Amino acid sequence: MKKILLYTLASFSVATFMTACGQNIPYVNTDTEEECQIINKKLLKVDTFTKVVNETSAFHLAEAAAAVTTPGITASNNKKKMLRDANKRKVELQAEQQKLGCKTVAQ
């Protein structure tokens, strides 16, 4: 009786091991996905900032620069410098996005 139980247990464990080893289980790195989402949000903020700066006159930008919060994009109140800094930040974020292998979102 012990031999039959031992053989049965051994055969089930070998069968389980062999079937589990043949499967390809995809590994998803959730840290990378979260970083990609953060980068996408930052890119969206930069695009929104660029759109607002393009649609606002240079005269009004000087007044609005104090009211518009732009952490990490620019510290200037000059329209040309604001756009240059925003484009520079966008390129940096896209390079980081490409380095992580994120899916790019059509903008």
C-alpha positions as CSV (number, residue, x, y, z in Angstrom):
1,M,0.0,0.0,0.0
2,K,2.8,2.4,0.9
3,K,4.5,1.7,-2.5
4,I,1.3,2.5,-4.4
5,L,0.9,5.7,-2.5
6,L,4.5,6.6,-3.0
7,Y,4.4,5.9,-6.8
8,T,1.1,7.8,-7.1
9,L,2.5,10.8,-5.3
10,A,5.7,10.8,-7.2
11,S,3.9,10.5,-10.6
12,F,1.6,13.4,-9.7
13,S,4.4,15.6,-8.6
14,V,6.5,14.8,-11.8
15,A,3.4,15.4,-14.0
16,T,2.7,18.7,-12.2
17,F,6.3,19.8,-12.5
18,M,6.5,19.0,-16.2
19,T,3.3,20.7,-17.2
20,A,4.1,23.8,-15.1
21,C,7.6,24.2,-16.6
22,G,6.3,24.1,-20.2
23,Q,4.1,27.2,-19.8
24,N,5.3,30.6,-20.6
25,I,4.0,32.9,-18.0
26,P,4.4,36.6,-19.1
27,Y,6.1,38.7,-16.5
28,V,4.8,42.2,-16.2
29,N,6.8,44.8,-14.3
30,T,4.3,47.0,-12.6
31,D,6.9,49.5,-11.5
32,T,7.7,50.3,-15.1
33,E,4.0,50.6,-15.9
34,E,3.5,53.0,-13.1
35,E,6.6,55.1,-14.2
36,C,5.2,55.1,-17.7
37,Q,1.9,56.4,-16.4
38,I,3.6,59.1,-14.4
39,I,5.7,60.2,-17.5
40,N,2.5,60.2,-19.6
41,K,0.8,62.6,-17.1
42,K,3.9,64.8,-17.1
43,L,3.8,64.9,-20.9
44,L,0.2,65.8,-20.8
45,K,0.9,68.7,-18.4
46,V,3.7,69.9,-20.7
47,D,1.4,69.8,-23.8
48,T,-1.3,71.7,-21.9
49,F,1.2,74.3,-20.8
50,T,2.5,74.7,-24.3
51,K,-1.0,75.1,-25.6
52,V,-1.8,77.7,-23.0
53,V,1.4,79.6,-23.7
54,N,0.8,79.6,-27.5
55,E,-2.7,80.8,-27.1
56,T,-1.9,83.7,-24.7
57,S,-0.3,86.9,-25.8
58,A,3.2,87.8,-24.5
59,F,1.7,90.8,-22.6
60,H,-0.7,88.7,-20.7
61,L,1.8,85.9,-20.0
62,A,4.0,88.3,-18.0
63,E,1.0,88.9,-15.7
64,A,-0.2,85.2,-15.7
65,A,3.3,83.8,-15.0
66,A,2.8,84.3,-11.3
67,A,-0.6,82.7,-11.3
68,V,0.2,79.7,-13.5
69,T,2.0,77.0,-11.6
70,T,4.6,75.3,-13.8
71,P,6.8,73.3,-11.5
72,G,9.6,71.6,-13.4
73,I,8.8,73.3,-16.8
74,T,10.1,76.8,-16.6
75,A,10.8,79.7,-14.2
76,S,10.7,82.4,-16.9
77,N,7.9,84.8,-17.8
78,N,9.2,85.4,-21.3
79,K,7.0,83.6,-23.9
80,K,10.0,82.4,-26.1
81,K,11.8,81.1,-23.1
82,M,8.7,79.4,-21.8
83,L,8.2,77.6,-25.1
84,R,11.8,76.7,-25.3
85,D,11.9,75.3,-21.8
86,A,8.6,73.4,-22.4
87,N,9.9,71.8,-25.6
88,K,13.2,70.9,-23.8
89,R,11.3,69.3,-21.0
90,K,9.1,67.4,-23.5
91,V,12.1,66.0,-25.2
92,E,13.6,64.9,-21.9
93,L,10.4,63.1,-20.9
94,Q,10.1,61.4,-24.3
95,A,13.7,60.2,-24.0
96,E,12.9,58.8,-20.6
97,Q,9.8,57.2,-21.9
98,Q,11.7,55.6,-24.7
99,K,14.4,54.3,-22.3
100,L,11.7,52.6,-20.2
101,G,10.1,51.1,-23.3
102,C,6.7,52.7,-22.7
103,K,4.0,52.7,-25.3
104,T,3.7,56.1,-26.8
105,V,0.4,57.8,-26.7
106,A,-0.7,59.6,-29.9
107,Q,-0.9,63.3,-29.2
